């Protein structure tokens, strides 16, 4: 099992399961649009006894505005 640790953007601090540890980017649905995170650095904890493989992904862009809606 591998996990993606997200940095920046609306999902900052979230951890997601990563079915394909070799992915370079994640496109995640968010509201009516999508947000894009890109991998930065090599995977960590790749040994058999040091926990799940972990990759860090950083916020790149959103397809829609991600601020507060007019309803707030």
C-alpha positions, 0 to 999 in steps of 0.5 A: 500500500502507498499513500499520497500526502497532500500539501497546499491548496484546499486539501492541505494535510490530507492523506489519500491512498495511492493505488499506483505509487509511480504516479507523478500527478493527482487530479482530484474532484473538488466541488464542481471542478477538479484540483491538481497536485504534482509529486515532488521528490522520491517516495519514502518508506519503501522498505518492507518493514518501515510502514506504507510507501509515502509520496508527497504531492504539492498543489498546482492548480484548480479548474474552478475558483476554490474560495468561498461561494456566494452562499456563505 
